[in-house]
């Protein structure tokens, strides 16, 4: 049954999310990896965020492309949803649109409440903060905890990972997998760029990826209400 199909993926996503959070909470994988992207002699990151071309490709430009793409899908859904050529894809299209809306909103909401530093905020990389992980409390009476920073999870990559929802537009397994690959590729291209400029740790991007996958399957379960689209 499709309900079990969705439930299984939702459960596995939640389980993987908890494992990921605990893994990075109690290891130094993030710091170990990020050290490769930071030059401790010149105090610079692997990629200069002031590089206009790379910013256009992996940050400001791709964000605009994703917004235009999402708005285009919304326009198609509003004005052409009853057309015969679109009827077979109507629910899949709705899932993609809702994913484009709710994945960034939910991840952005988490960023506003978690108060977790970015790599470039940490003392070891020239910032002011100690290594405060998601489950780590701030030092007692620390003035820094009042200066809210928004770095967990990775918000920028959420739009790229939302493309994974294109999975629900296709019928064949091959095309579904290609859609997932597209979303993963764009999301990781955006996420790696932010790691290379010191804006995010690896764990931030992994959590965003898992959350995007989880959210899109929750949306799909609600939209299909247990009825198969296969």
Secondary structure, DSSP 8 states (H G I E B T S, - for coil): -HHHHHHHHHHHHHHHHHHHHHHHHSS-HHHHHHGGGEETTTTEESS-TT-HHHHHHHTHHHHHHHHHHHHHHHHHHHHHTTSHHHHTTHHHHHHHHHHHHHHHHHHHHHHHHH----GGGBGGGTSSB----TT----TT-GGGGS----SS-STTHHHHGGGGGGGG--SHHHHHHHHHHHHHHHHHHHHHHHHTTS--HHHHHHHHHHHHHHHHHHHHHHHTT----
